[in-house]
Amino acid sequence: MERGSYRLMEPGMRVRGTDADLGTIAEVVADGDADIFRGFLMSHGLFSANVFVPGDRVTSVEDGVVHVDMSREEAANLTPPT
């Protein structure tokens, strides 16, 4: 992903994995002053806890969709942030 392109990411954007839609962005985690993207919190649904997706898993941001290099199974095993 190009440096700074995380700034295109917004809460509510759809997250697409390698084999399915995974959820939506709940919050972008970045240090904007240093232009360092850490990742984002993803919501799987209304009644599930948000999980952290590391920034190095993002492959692109296109047409309002964040693409990540993980499957639905991998996303199901992510844990809530501590």
PDB file with SEQRES, HELIX, SHEET and CRYST1 records, atoms N, CA, C and O in Angstrom:
SEQRES   1 A   82  MET GLU ARG GLY SER TYR ARG LEU MET GLU PRO GLY MET          
SEQRES   2 A   82  ARG VAL ARG GLY THR ASP ALA ASP LEU GLY THR ILE ALA          
SEQRES   3 A   82  GLU VAL VAL ALA ASP GLY ASP ALA ASP ILE PHE ARG GLY          
SEQRES   4 A   82  PHE LEU MET SER HIS GLY LEU PHE SER ALA ASN VAL PHE          
SEQRES   5 A   82  VAL PRO GLY ASP ARG VAL THR SER VAL GLU ASP GLY VAL          
SEQRES   6 A   82  VAL HIS VAL ASP MET SER ARG GLU GLU ALA ALA ASN LEU          
SEQRES   7 A   82  THR PRO PRO THR                                              
HELIX    1 AA1 SER A    5  LEU A    8  5                                   4    
HELIX    2 AA2 GLY A   55  ARG A   57  5                                   3    
HELIX    3 AA3 ARG A   72  ALA A   76  1                                   5    
SHEET    1 AA1 6 VAL A  51  PRO A  54  0                                        
SHEET    2 AA1 6 ILE A  36  SER A  43 -1                                        
SHEET    3 AA1 6 ASP A  21  ASP A  31 -1                                        
SHEET    4 AA1 6 ARG A  14  ARG A  16 -1                                        
SHEET    5 AA1 6 VAL A  65  VAL A  68  1                                        
SHEET    6 AA1 6 VAL A  58  GLU A  62 -1                                        
CRYST1    1.000    1.000    1.000  90.00  90.00  90.00 P 1           1          
ATOM      1  N   MET A   1       0.848  -1.172   0.000  1.00  0.00           N  
ATOM      2  CA  MET A   1       0.000   0.000   0.000  1.00  0.00           C  
ATOM      3  C   MET A   1       0.893   1.234   0.000  1.00  0.00           C  
ATOM      4  O   MET A   1       1.906   1.276   0.698  1.00  0.00           O  
ATOM      5  N   GLU A   2       0.523   2.209  -0.764  1.00  0.00           N  
ATOM      6  CA  GLU A   2       1.312   3.440  -0.848  1.00  0.00           C  
ATOM      7  C   GLU A   2       1.285   4.212   0.463  1.00  0.00           C  
ATOM      8  O   GLU A   2       0.271   4.243   1.160  1.00  0.00           O  
ATOM      9  N   ARG A   3       2.400   4.829   0.783  1.00  0.00           N  
ATOM     10  CA  ARG A   3       2.502   5.640   1.990  1.00  0.00           C  
ATOM     11  C   ARG A   3       1.443   6.744   1.959  1.00  0.00           C  
ATOM     12  O   ARG A   3       1.287   7.440   0.956  1.00  0.00           O  
ATOM     13  N   GLY A   4       0.731   6.890   3.053  1.00  0.00           N  
ATOM     14  CA  GLY A   4      -0.286   7.926   3.148  1.00  0.00           C  
ATOM     15  C   GLY A   4      -1.644   7.530   2.607  1.00  0.00           C  
ATOM     16  O   GLY A   4      -2.623   8.239   2.837  1.00  0.00           O  
ATOM     17  N   SER A   5      -1.734   6.398   1.885  1.00  0.00           N  
ATOM     18  CA  SER A   5      -3.028   6.030   1.317  1.00  0.00           C  
ATOM     19  C   SER A   5      -4.009   5.566   2.387  1.00  0.00           C  
ATOM     20  O   SER A   5      -5.209   5.468   2.129  1.00  0.00           O  
ATOM     21  N   TYR A   6      -3.505   5.278   3.592  1.00  0.00           N  
ATOM     22  CA  TYR A   6      -4.421   4.938   4.690  1.00  0.00           C  
ATOM     23  C   TYR A   6      -5.356   6.106   4.988  1.00  0.00           C  
ATOM     24  O   TYR A   6      -6.417   5.917   5.583  1.00  0.00           O  
ATOM     25  N   ARG A   7      -4.971   7.299   4.581  1.00  0.00           N  
ATOM     26  CA  ARG A   7      -5.815   8.476   4.828  1.00  0.00           C  
ATOM     27  C   ARG A   7      -7.121   8.424   4.036  1.00  0.00           C  
ATOM     28  O   ARG A   7      -8.042   9.193   4.308  1.00  0.00           O  
ATOM     29  N   LEU A   8      -7.202   7.531   3.069  1.00  0.00           N  
ATOM     30  CA  LEU A   8      -8.440   7.332   2.307  1.00  0.00           C  
ATOM     31  C   LEU A   8      -9.434   6.475   3.082  1.00  0.00           C  
ATOM     32  O   LEU A   8     -10.612   6.411   2.730  1.00  0.00           O  
ATOM     33  N   MET A   9      -8.958   5.820   4.134  1.00  0.00           N  
ATOM     34  CA  MET A   9      -9.793   4.905   4.911  1.00  0.00           C  
ATOM     35  C   MET A   9     -10.634   5.674   5.920  1.00  0.00           C  
ATOM     36  O   MET A   9     -10.158   6.606   6.568  1.00  0.00           O  
ATOM     37  N   GLU A  10     -11.906   5.264   6.040  1.00  0.00           N  
ATOM     38  CA  GLU A  10     -12.836   5.924   6.959  1.00  0.00           C  
ATOM     39  C   GLU A  10     -13.704   4.883   7.643  1.00  0.00           C  
ATOM     40  O   GLU A  10     -13.951   3.815   7.083  1.00  0.00           O  
ATOM     41  N   PRO A  11     -14.171   5.184   8.853  1.00  0.00           N  
ATOM     42  CA  PRO A  11     -15.117   4.292   9.506  1.00  0.00           C  
ATOM     43  C   PRO A  11     -16.324   4.040   8.598  1.00  0.00           C  
ATOM     44  O   PRO A  11     -16.818   4.942   7.922  1.00  0.00           O  
ATOM     45  N   GLY A  12     -16.776   2.800   8.607  1.00  0.00           N  
ATOM     46  CA  GLY A  12     -17.918   2.405   7.793  1.00  0.00           C  
ATOM     47  C   GLY A  12     -17.547   1.795   6.458  1.00  0.00           C  
ATOM     48  O   GLY A  12     -18.389   1.175   5.808  1.00  0.00           O  
ATOM     49  N   MET A  13     -16.289   1.960   6.032  1.00  0.00           N  
ATOM     50  CA  MET A  13     -15.874   1.376   4.756  1.00  0.00           C  
ATOM     51  C   MET A  13     -15.875  -0.142   4.856  1.00  0.00           C  
ATOM     52  O   MET A  13     -15.555  -0.712   5.899  1.00  0.00           O  
ATOM     53  N   ARG A  14     -16.237  -0.781   3.756  1.00  0.00           N  
ATOM     54  CA  ARG A  14     -16.278  -2.240   3.676  1.00  0.00           C  
ATOM     55  C   ARG A  14     -14.853  -2.791   3.622  1.00  0.00           C  
ATOM     56  O   ARG A  14     -13.969  -2.198   3.004  1.00  0.00           O  
ATOM     57  N   VAL A  15     -14.644  -3.943   4.283  1.00  0.00           N  
ATOM     58  CA  VAL A  15     -13.360  -4.630   4.273  1.00  0.00           C  
ATOM     59  C   VAL A  15     -13.543  -5.945   3.525  1.00  0.00           C  
ATOM     60  O   VAL A  15     -14.384  -6.767   3.889  1.00  0.00           O  
ATOM     61  N   ARG A  16     -12.751  -6.134   2.483  1.00  0.00           N  
ATOM     62  CA  ARG A  16     -12.852  -7.328   1.633  1.00  0.00           C  
ATOM     63  C   ARG A  16     -11.596  -8.166   1.803  1.00  0.00           C  
ATOM     64  O   ARG A  16     -10.484  -7.668   1.629  1.00  0.00           O  
ATOM     65  N   GLY A  17     -11.771  -9.445   2.144  1.00  0.00           N  
ATOM     66  CA  GLY A  17     -10.664 -10.377   2.265  1.00  0.00           C  
ATOM     67  C   GLY A  17     -10.428 -11.114   0.963  1.00  0.00           C  
ATOM     68  O   GLY A  17     -10.967 -10.741  -0.079  1.00  0.00           O  
ATOM     69  N   THR A  18      -9.623 -12.157   1.026  1.00  0.00           N  
ATOM     70  CA  THR A  18      -9.294 -12.917  -0.173  1.00  0.00           C  
ATOM     71  C   THR A  18     -10.448 -13.765  -0.675  1.00  0.00           C  
ATOM     72  O   THR A  18     -10.489 -14.138  -1.847  1.00  0.00           O  
ATOM     73  N   ASP A  19     -11.398 -14.074   0.223  1.00  0.00           N  
ATOM     74  CA  ASP A  19     -12.494 -14.952  -0.186  1.00  0.00           C  
ATOM     75  C   ASP A  19     -13.885 -14.466   0.202  1.00  0.00           C  
ATOM     76  O   ASP A  19     -14.875 -15.136  -0.091  1.00  0.00           O  
ATOM     77  N   ALA A  20     -13.975 -13.299   0.862  1.00  0.00           N  
ATOM     78  CA  ALA A  20     -15.295 -12.829   1.304  1.00  0.00           C  
ATOM     79  C   ALA A  20     -15.209 -11.419   1.859  1.00  0.00           C  
ATOM     80  O   ALA A  20     -14.121 -10.922   2.152  1.00  0.00           O  
ATOM     81  N   ASP A  21     -16.363 -10.778   2.002  1.00  0.00           N  
ATOM     82  CA  ASP A  21     -16.434  -9.535   2.760  1.00  0.00           C  
ATOM     83  C   ASP A  21     -16.249  -9.899   4.224  1.00  0.00           C  
ATOM     84  O   ASP A  21     -16.840 -10.867   4.704  1.00  0.00           O  
ATOM     85  N   LEU A  22     -15.433  -9.129   4.939  1.00  0.00           N  
ATOM     86  CA  LEU A  22     -15.087  -9.472   6.316  1.00  0.00           C  
ATOM     87  C   LEU A  22     -15.759  -8.594   7.351  1.00  0.00           C  
ATOM     88  O   LEU A  22     -15.923  -9.018   8.495  1.00  0.00           O  
ATOM     89  N   GLY A  23     -16.148  -7.399   6.992  1.00  0.00           N  
ATOM     90  CA  GLY A  23     -16.753  -6.480   7.942  1.00  0.00           C  
ATOM     91  C   GLY A  23     -16.591  -5.053   7.470  1.00  0.00           C  
ATOM     92  O   GLY A  23     -16.475  -4.788   6.274  1.00  0.00           O  
ATOM     93  N   THR A  24     -16.583  -4.131   8.431  1.00  0.00           N  
ATOM     94  CA  THR A  24     -16.409  -2.718   8.116  1.00  0.00           C  
ATOM     95  C   THR A  24     -15.390  -2.108   9.068  1.00  0.00           C  
ATOM     96  O   THR A  24     -15.148  -2.626  10.158  1.00  0.00           O  
ATOM     97  N   ILE A  25     -14.805  -1.011   8.644  1.00  0.00           N  
ATOM     98  CA  ILE A  25     -13.852  -0.300   9.493  1.00  0.00           C  
ATOM     99  C   ILE A  25     -14.605   0.404  10.614  1.00  0.00           C  
ATOM    100  O   ILE A  25     -15.571   1.127  10.372  1.00  0.00           O  
ATOM    101  N   ALA A  26     -14.151   0.184  11.839  1.00  0.00           N  
ATOM    102  CA  ALA A  26     -14.714   0.880  12.997  1.00  0.00           C  
ATOM    103  C   ALA A  26     -13.857   2.087  13.346  1.00  0.00           C  
ATOM    104  O   ALA A  26     -14.376   3.129  13.746  1.00  0.00           O  
ATOM    105  N   GLU A  27     -12.526   1.944  13.193  1.00  0.00           N  
ATOM    106  CA  GLU A  27     -11.604   3.037  13.536  1.00  0.00           C  
ATOM    107  C   GLU A  27     -10.256   2.794  12.872  1.00  0.00           C  
ATOM    108  O   GLU A  27      -9.754   1.670  12.877  1.00  0.00           O  
ATOM    109  N   VAL A  28      -9.676   3.825  12.309  1.00  0.00           N  
ATOM    110  CA  VAL A  28      -8.326   3.750  11.739  1.00  0.00           C  
ATOM    111  C   VAL A  28      -7.338   4.062  12.861  1.00  0.00           C  
ATOM    112  O   VAL A  28      -7.531   5.017  13.614  1.00  0.00           O  
ATOM    113  N   VAL A  29      -6.282   3.259  12.971  1.00  0.00           N  
ATOM    114  CA  VAL A  29      -5.275   3.436  14.006  1.00  0.00           C  
ATOM    115  C   VAL A  29      -3.987   3.900  13.338  1.00  0.00           C  
ATOM    116  O   VAL A  29      -3.316   3.126  12.655  1.00  0.00           O  
ATOM    117  N   ALA A  30      -3.645   5.192  13.543  1.00  0.00           N  
ATOM    118  CA  ALA A  30      -2.472   5.767  12.898  1.00  0.00           C  
ATOM    119  C   ALA A  30      -1.937   6.923  13.713  1.00  0.00           C  
ATOM    120  O   ALA A  30      -2.648   7.540  14.506  1.00  0.00           O  
ATOM    121  N   ASP A  31      -0.672   7.198  13.498  1.00  0.00           N  
ATOM    122  CA  ASP A  31      -0.037   8.389  14.047  1.00  0.00           C  
ATOM    123  C   ASP A  31       0.093   9.346  12.874  1.00  0.00           C  
ATOM    124  O   ASP A  31       1.079   9.308  12.138  1.00  0.00           O  
ATOM    125  N   GLY A  32      -0.897  10.199  12.703  1.00  0.00           N  
ATOM    126  CA  GLY A  32      -0.941  11.094  11.554  1.00  0.00           C  
ATOM    127  C   GLY A  32       0.202  12.079  11.491  1.00  0.00           C  
ATOM    128  O   GLY A  32       0.638  12.455  10.403  1.00  0.00           O  
ATOM    129  N   ASP A  33       0.701  12.511  12.662  1.00  0.00           N  
ATOM    130  CA  ASP A  33       1.816  13.465  12.668  1.00  0.00           C  
ATOM    131  C   ASP A  33       3.070  12.856  12.062  1.00  0.00           C  
ATOM    132  O   ASP A  33       3.826  13.536  11.368  1.00  0.00           O  
ATOM    133  N   ALA A  34       3.291  11.567  12.329  1.00  0.00           N  
ATOM    134  CA  ALA A  34       4.476  10.894  11.805  1.00  0.00           C  
ATOM    135  C   ALA A  34       4.165  10.119  10.525  1.00  0.00           C  
ATOM    136  O   ALA A  34       5.051   9.489   9.948  1.00  0.00           O  
ATOM    137  N   ASP A  35       2.908  10.164  10.081  1.00  0.00           N  
ATOM    138  CA  ASP A  35       2.457   9.450   8.888  1.00  0.00           C  
ATOM    139  C   ASP A  35       2.730   7.950   9.011  1.00  0.00           C  
ATOM    140  O   ASP A  35       3.214   7.317   8.073  1.00  0.00           O  
ATOM    141  N   ILE A  36       2.410   7.391  10.188  1.00  0.00           N  
ATOM    142  CA  ILE A  36       2.606   5.968  10.431  1.00  0.00           C  
ATOM    143  C   ILE A  36       1.240   5.310  10.603  1.00  0.00           C  
ATOM    144  O   ILE A  36       0.484   5.659  11.510  1.00  0.00           O  
ATOM    145  N   PHE A  37       0.935   4.372   9.739  1.00  0.00           N  
ATOM    146  CA  PHE A  37      -0.318   3.624   9.770  1.00  0.00           C  
ATOM    147  C   PHE A  37      -0.099   2.328  10.536  1.00  0.00           C  
ATOM    148  O   PHE A  37       0.743   1.517  10.152  1.00  0.00           O  
ATOM    149  N   ARG A  38      -0.839   2.129  11.603  1.00  0.00           N  
ATOM    150  CA  ARG A  38      -0.693   0.922  12.440  1.00  0.00           C  
ATOM    151  C   ARG A  38      -1.647  -0.191  12.001  1.00  0.00           C  
ATOM    152  O   ARG A  38      -1.295  -1.370  12.042  1.00  0.00           O  
ATOM    153  N   GLY A  39      -2.854   0.190  11.583  1.00  0.00           N  
ATOM    154  CA  GLY A  39      -3.868  -0.781  11.211  1.00  0.00           C  
ATOM    155  C   GLY A  39      -5.240  -0.184  11.434  1.00  0.00           C  
ATOM    156  O   GLY A  39      -5.402   1.036  11.429  1.00  0.00           O  
ATOM    157  N   PHE A  40      -6.230  -1.041  11.629  1.00  0.00           N  
ATOM    158  CA  PHE A  40      -7.567  -0.532  11.895  1.00  0.00           C  
ATOM    159  C   PHE A  40      -8.353  -1.528  12.720  1.00  0.00           C  
ATOM    160  O   PHE A  40      -8.049  -2.721  12.746  1.00  0.00           O  
ATOM    161  N   LEU A  41      -9.375  -1.012  13.397  1.00  0.00           N  
ATOM    162  CA  LEU A  41     -10.319  -1.858  14.108  1.00  0.00           C  
ATOM    163  C   LEU A  41     -11.441  -2.185  13.146  1.00  0.00           C  
ATOM    164  O   LEU A  41     -11.971  -1.306  12.466  1.00  0.00           O  
ATOM    165  N   MET A  42     -11.799  -3.464  13.097  1.00  0.00           N  
ATOM    166  CA  MET A  42     -12.833  -3.912  12.180  1.00  0.00           C  
ATOM    167  C   MET A  42     -14.008  -4.479  12.975  1.00  0.00           C  
ATOM    168  O   MET A  42     -13.826  -5.211  13.947  1.00  0.00           O  
ATOM    169  N   SER A  43     -15.190  -4.130  12.546  1.00  0.00           N  
ATOM    170  CA  SER A  43     -16.413  -4.658  13.128  1.00  0.00           C  
ATOM    171  C   SER A  43     -16.899  -5.801  12.247  1.00  0.00           C  
ATOM    172  O   SER A  43     -17.041  -5.647  11.034  1.00  0.00           O  
ATOM    173  N   HIS A  44     -17.152  -6.953  12.873  1.00  0.00           N  
ATOM    174  CA  HIS A  44     -17.720  -8.107  12.154  1.00  0.00           C  
ATOM    175  C   HIS A  44     -19.231  -8.010  12.088  1.00  0.00           C  
ATOM    176  O   HIS A  44     -19.863  -8.612  11.220  1.00  0.00           O  
ATOM    177  N   GLY A  45     -19.806  -7.254  13.003  1.00  0.00           N  
ATOM    178  CA  GLY A  45     -21.255  -7.144  13.053  1.00  0.00           C  
ATOM    179  C   GLY A  45     -21.693  -6.435  14.313  1.00  0.00           C  
ATOM    180  O   GLY A  45     -20.877  -6.091  15.169  1.00  0.00           O  
ATOM    181  N   LEU A  46     -22.960  -6.227  14.413  1.00  0.00           N  
ATOM    182  CA  LEU A  46     -23.527  -5.431  15.496  1.00  0.00           C  
ATOM    183  C   LEU A  46     -23.223  -5.976  16.888  1.00  0.00           C  
ATOM    184  O   LEU A  46     -22.994  -5.196  17.813  1.00  0.00           O  
ATOM    185  N   PHE A  47     -23.216  -7.287  17.054  1.00  0.00           N  
ATOM    186  CA  PHE A  47     -23.068  -7.861  18.388  1.00  0.00           C  
ATOM    187  C   PHE A  47     -21.707  -8.518  18.632  1.00  0.00           C  
ATOM    188  O   PHE A  47     -21.569  -9.318  19.558  1.00  0.00           O  
ATOM    189  N   SER A  48     -20.720  -8.197  17.828  1.00  0.00           N  
ATOM    190  CA  SER A  48     -19.391  -8.778  18.040  1.00  0.00           C  
ATOM    191  C   SER A  48     -18.397  -7.670  18.379  1.00  0.00           C  
ATOM    192  O   SER A  48     -18.578  -6.513  17.997  1.00  0.00           O  
ATOM    193  N   ALA A  49     -17.352  -8.044  19.099  1.00  0.00           N  
ATOM    194  CA  ALA A  49     -16.318  -7.080  19.477  1.00  0.00           C  
ATOM    195  C   ALA A  49     -15.479  -6.712  18.256  1.00  0.00           C  
ATOM    196  O   ALA A  49     -15.271  -7.536  17.365  1.00  0.00           O  
ATOM    197  N   ASN A  50     -15.004  -5.479  18.223  1.00  0.00           N  
ATOM    198  CA  ASN A  50     -14.103  -5.065  17.160  1.00  0.00           C  
ATOM    199  C   ASN A  50     -12.788  -5.817  17.298  1.00  0.00           C  
ATOM    200  O   ASN A  50     -12.363  -6.142  18.406  1.00  0.00           O  
ATOM    201  N   VAL A  51     -12.149  -6.092  16.171  1.00  0.00           N  
ATOM    202  CA  VAL A  51     -10.857  -6.763  16.161  1.00  0.00           C  
ATOM    203  C   VAL A  51      -9.836  -5.877  15.460  1.00  0.00           C  
ATOM    204  O   VAL A  51     -10.194  -5.031  14.640  1.00  0.00           O  
ATOM    205  N   PHE A  52      -8.558  -6.078  15.789  1.00  0.00           N  
ATOM    206  CA  PHE A  52      -7.489  -5.276  15.193  1.00  0.00           C  
ATOM    207  C   PHE A  52      -6.939  -5.983  13.968  1.00  0.00           C  
ATOM    208  O   PHE A  52      -6.591  -7.162  14.023  1.00  0.00           O  
ATOM    209  N   VAL A  53      -6.863  -5.250  12.853  1.00  0.00           N  
ATOM    210  CA  VAL A  53      -6.251  -5.740  11.618  1.00  0.00           C  
ATOM    211  C   VAL A  53      -4.960  -4.955  11.419  1.00  0.00           C  
ATOM    212  O   VAL A  53      -5.007  -3.739  11.235  1.00  0.00           O  
ATOM    213  N   PRO A  54      -3.794  -5.631  11.452  1.00  0.00           N  
ATOM    214  CA  PRO A  54      -2.519  -4.932  11.270  1.00  0.00           C  
ATOM    215  C   PRO A  54      -2.426  -4.263   9.899  1.00  0.00           C  
ATOM    216  O   PRO A  54      -2.928  -4.787   8.905  1.00  0.00           O  
ATOM    217  N   GLY A  55      -1.790  -3.123   9.864  1.00  0.00           N  
ATOM    218  CA  GLY A  55      -1.665  -2.362   8.632  1.00  0.00           C  
ATOM    219  C   GLY A  55      -0.964  -3.093   7.509  1.00  0.00           C  
ATOM    220  O   GLY A  55      -1.241  -2.842   6.336  1.00  0.00           O  
ATOM    221  N   ASP A  56      -0.046  -4.007   7.857  1.00  0.00           N  
ATOM    222  CA  ASP A  56       0.686  -4.712   6.799  1.00  0.00           C  
ATOM    223  C   ASP A  56      -0.180  -5.745   6.074  1.00  0.00           C  
ATOM    224  O   ASP A  56       0.267  -6.349   5.099  1.00  0.00           O  
ATOM    225  N   ARG A  57      -1.412  -5.951   6.540  1.00  0.00           N  
ATOM    226  CA  ARG A  57      -2.329  -6.873   5.858  1.00  0.00           C  
ATOM    227  C   ARG A  57      -3.173  -6.164   4.798  1.00  0.00           C  
ATOM    228  O   ARG A  57      -3.852  -6.819   4.007  1.00  0.00           O  
ATOM    229  N   VAL A  58      -3.131  -4.826   4.779  1.00  0.00           N  
ATOM    230  CA  VAL A  58      -3.892  -4.058   3.782  1.00  0.00           C  
ATOM    231  C   VAL A  58      -3.119  -4.072   2.466  1.00  0.00           C  
ATOM    232  O   VAL A  58      -1.939  -3.726   2.424  1.00  0.00           O  
ATOM    233  N   THR A  59      -3.795  -4.474   1.398  1.00  0.00           N  
ATOM    234  CA  THR A  59      -3.149  -4.512   0.089  1.00  0.00           C  
ATOM    235  C   THR A  59      -3.520  -3.314  -0.776  1.00  0.00           C  
ATOM    236  O   THR A  59      -2.712  -2.852  -1.582  1.00  0.00           O  
ATOM    237  N   SER A  60      -4.751  -2.805  -0.610  1.00  0.00           N  
ATOM    238  CA  SER A  60      -5.152  -1.636  -1.396  1.00  0.00           C  
ATOM    239  C   SER A  60      -6.433  -1.036  -0.831  1.00  0.00           C  
ATOM    240  O   SER A  60      -7.158  -1.660  -0.056  1.00  0.00           O  
ATOM    241  N   VAL A  61      -6.679   0.200  -1.253  1.00  0.00           N  
ATOM    242  CA  VAL A  61      -7.928   0.895  -0.948  1.00  0.00           C  
ATOM    243  C   VAL A  61      -8.446   1.390  -2.291  1.00  0.00           C  
ATOM    244  O   VAL A  61      -7.867   2.285  -2.906  1.00  0.00           O  
ATOM    245  N   GLU A  62      -9.549   0.789  -2.733  1.00  0.00           N  
ATOM    246  CA  GLU A  62     -10.085   1.105  -4.060  1.00  0.00           C  
ATOM    247  C   GLU A  62     -11.600   1.236  -4.008  1.00  0.00           C  
ATOM    248  O   GLU A  62     -12.282   0.395  -3.422  1.00  0.00           O  
ATOM    249  N   ASP A  63     -12.119   2.280  -4.614  1.00  0.00           N  
ATOM    250  CA  ASP A  63     -13.566   2.473  -4.758  1.00  0.00           C  
ATOM    251  C   ASP A  63     -14.315   2.308  -3.439  1.00  0.00           C  
ATOM    252  O   ASP A  63     -15.392   1.714  -3.402  1.00  0.00           O  
ATOM    253  N   GLY A  64     -13.741   2.835  -2.355  1.00  0.00           N  
ATOM    254  CA  GLY A  64     -14.407   2.786  -1.064  1.00  0.00           C  
ATOM    255  C   GLY A  64     -14.356   1.441  -0.368  1.00  0.00           C  
ATOM    256  O   GLY A  64     -15.101   1.208   0.584  1.00  0.00           O  
ATOM    257  N   VAL A  65     -13.479   0.545  -0.832  1.00  0.00           N  
ATOM    258  CA  VAL A  65     -13.330  -0.784  -0.239  1.00  0.00           C  
ATOM    259  C   VAL A  65     -11.870  -0.981   0.156  1.00  0.00           C  
ATOM    260  O   VAL A  65     -10.960  -0.690  -0.621  1.00  0.00           O  
ATOM    261  N   VAL A  66     -11.660  -1.477   1.372  1.00  0.00           N  
ATOM    262  CA  VAL A  66     -10.314  -1.793   1.844  1.00  0.00           C  
ATOM    263  C   VAL A  66     -10.080  -3.282   1.602  1.00  0.00           C  
ATOM    264  O   VAL A  66     -10.829  -4.121   2.102  1.00  0.00           O  
ATOM    265  N   HIS A  67      -9.047  -3.606   0.841  1.00  0.00           N  
ATOM    266  CA  HIS A  67      -8.714  -4.996   0.528  1.00  0.00           C  
ATOM    267  C   HIS A  67      -7.579  -5.452   1.433  1.00  0.00           C  
ATOM    268  O   HIS A  67      -6.571  -4.763   1.587  1.00  0.00           O  
ATOM    269  N   VAL A  68      -7.763  -6.639   2.033  1.00  0.00           N  
ATOM    270  CA  VAL A  68      -6.746  -7.206   2.918  1.00  0.00           C  
ATOM    271  C   VAL A  68      -6.384  -8.611   2.453  1.00  0.00           C  
ATOM    272  O   VAL A  68      -7.179  -9.293   1.806  1.00  0.00           O  
ATOM    273  N   ASP A  69      -5.166  -9.030   2.796  1.00  0.00           N  
ATOM    274  CA  ASP A  69      -4.709 -10.359   2.386  1.00  0.00           C  
ATOM    275  C   ASP A  69      -4.946 -11.380   3.496  1.00  0.00           C  
ATOM    276  O   ASP A  69      -4.011 -11.972   4.036  1.00  0.00           O  
ATOM    277  N   MET A  70      -6.221 -11.566   3.818  1.00  0.00           N  
ATOM    278  CA  MET A  70      -6.594 -12.595   4.785  1.00  0.00           C  
ATOM    279  C   MET A  70      -7.946 -13.169   4.406  1.00  0.00           C  
ATOM    280  O   MET A  70      -8.790 -12.501   3.809  1.00  0.00           O  
ATOM    281  N   SER A  71      -8.121 -14.428   4.772  1.00  0.00           N  
ATOM    282  CA  SER A  71      -9.365 -15.126   4.478  1.00  0.00           C  
ATOM    283  C   SER A  71     -10.396 -14.880   5.579  1.00  0.00           C  
ATOM    284  O   SER A  71     -10.085 -14.299   6.619  1.00  0.00           O  
ATOM    285  N   ARG A  72     -11.600 -15.322   5.340  1.00  0.00           N  
ATOM    286  CA  ARG A  72     -12.655 -15.218   6.342  1.00  0.00           C  
ATOM    287  C   ARG A  72     -12.255 -15.989   7.602  1.00  0.00           C  
ATOM    288  O   ARG A  72     -12.511 -15.531   8.716  1.00  0.00           O  
ATOM    289  N   GLU A  73     -11.635 -17.147   7.432  1.00  0.00           N  
ATOM    290  CA  GLU A  73     -11.207 -17.956   8.574  1.00  0.00           C  
ATOM    291  C   GLU A  73     -10.152 -17.222   9.409  1.00  0.00           C  
ATOM    292  O   GLU A  73     -10.223 -17.212  10.637  1.00  0.00           O  
ATOM    293  N   GLU A  74      -9.177 -16.608   8.734  1.00  0.00           N  
ATOM    294  CA  GLU A  74      -8.160 -15.840   9.458  1.00  0.00           C  
ATOM    295  C   GLU A  74      -8.799 -14.674  10.226  1.00  0.00           C  
ATOM    296  O   GLU A  74      -8.457 -14.420  11.381  1.00  0.00           O  
ATOM    297  N   ALA A  75      -9.716 -13.979   9.580  1.00  0.00           N  
ATOM    298  CA  ALA A  75     -10.376 -12.836  10.220  1.00  0.00           C  
ATOM    299  C   ALA A  75     -11.169 -13.279  11.449  1.00  0.00           C  
ATOM    300  O   ALA A  75     -11.242 -12.554  12.441  1.00  0.00           O  
ATOM    301  N   ALA A  76     -11.762 -14.473  11.379  1.00  0.00           N  
ATOM    302  CA  ALA A  76     -12.544 -14.982  12.508  1.00  0.00           C  
ATOM    303  C   ALA A  76     -11.657 -15.257  13.718  1.00  0.00           C  
ATOM    304  O   ALA A  76     -12.147 -15.299  14.846  1.00  0.00           O  
ATOM    305  N   ASN A  77     -10.355 -15.445  13.496  1.00  0.00           N  
ATOM    306  CA  ASN A  77      -9.426 -15.739  14.589  1.00  0.00           C  
ATOM    307  C   ASN A  77      -8.699 -14.505  15.133  1.00  0.00           C  
ATOM    308  O   ASN A  77      -7.880 -14.622  16.045  1.00  0.00           O  
ATOM    309  N   LEU A  78      -8.997 -13.318  14.576  1.00  0.00           N  
ATOM    310  CA  LEU A  78      -8.401 -12.103  15.106  1.00  0.00           C  
ATOM    311  C   LEU A  78      -9.005 -11.805  16.489  1.00  0.00           C  
ATOM    312  O   LEU A  78     -10.136 -12.195  16.781  1.00  0.00           O  
ATOM    313  N   THR A  79      -8.250 -11.126  17.307  1.00  0.00           N  
ATOM    314  CA  THR A  79      -8.711 -10.857  18.663  1.00  0.00           C  
ATOM    315  C   THR A  79      -8.969  -9.369  18.865  1.00  0.00           C  
ATOM    316  O   THR A  79      -8.414  -8.534  18.152  1.00  0.00           O  
ATOM    317  N   PRO A  80      -9.814  -9.043  19.843  1.00  0.00           N  
ATOM    318  CA  PRO A  80     -10.029  -7.634  20.177  1.00  0.00           C  
ATOM    319  C   PRO A  80      -8.734  -7.002  20.669  1.00  0.00           C  
ATOM    320  O   PRO A  80      -7.899  -7.700  21.245  1.00  0.00           O  
ATOM    321  N   PRO A  81      -8.544  -5.715  20.462  1.00  0.00           N  
ATOM    322  CA  PRO A  81      -7.329  -5.047  20.928  1.00  0.00           C  
ATOM    323  C   PRO A  81      -7.283  -5.028  22.456  1.00  0.00           C  
ATOM    324  O   PRO A  81      -8.312  -5.061  23.130  1.00  0.00           O  
ATOM    325  N   THR A  82      -6.061  -4.975  22.978  1.00  0.00           N  
ATOM    326  CA  THR A  82      -5.897  -4.927  24.439  1.00  0.00           C  
ATOM    327  C   THR A  82      -5.468  -3.556  24.879  1.00  0.00           C  
ATOM    328  O   THR A  82      -5.279  -3.321  26.072  1.00  0.00           O  
TER     329      THR A  82                                                      
END                                                                             
